[in-house]
């Protein structure tokens, strides 16, 4: 992702937070952005949509990655 992706990323994080009943602070959003920076915004958005359909709890960055790349273990 690039700096231009911050707004759509924030929207995806907000949707995840609202759905899973979790707060998304500025610090939390920044940590997630940095952890997922090597992905495209399209990949992150797709991972967020998959998380909404398949997870019971707010996803960790690794779970969003696994939604894209599968489980590496």
N, C-alpha and C positions, 0 to 999 in steps of 0.2 A: 504494500500500500504506500501511497505518497501522502504528503500533507493535504493534497486536494481531496483525499478520501475521508478526512476527519469527520465531516458532517454526515455522510451516509453511514460511517462506522458508528458514530454516536447514536444515530437513529436505530441501528440494529441492536446496539447494547441496551438502549432504552426499551425496545420491544421485549428483549429477553428479560430485563429486569421486571417489567410490568407483568409479564406472563408468569414468571417464576416467583414473584413476590419478594424480590431482592432489590436493595438499593444499589445504584451504580454511581459511586462517587467519582469525582474528577480523577482522583488517584487511581481508582480501580480501572476506569476507562483507559487511562494512560498506560497502565501496566499491560492491559490486554492488547492495546494498540501496538506497543513495542514487541510483545510476545508473538504477535501475528503479522508483524510488518512485512515479512518476506512473502506473504500471500497476497493475492490480488483482492480488491474489494468485492469482486464477483464471487470469489471462493469463500470469503468470510461471510458474505450475505447468504450464500447457499448453505454453509455450515450452520448459520443461525437458524435458517428455516428448518433444516434437518433436526436440529436440537429441539425446536418447538414441537416437532412431531414425535420425537423418540425418547427424550430424556424426562426424568421426573424432577430433577433439580437443576439449578443454574449451572451451566457448563463451565468447566475450567478451560483455559486455553488449549491444553492438550486434547480435551474432548472435542473441541471445535476442529483441531487439526485432524483428529481421527475420523471425523465426519467427512473430511475431504480425502485423506490419504489412506484410511483404514488403520487398523491397529497394528503397529510395528512389532509388538512383542509376541 
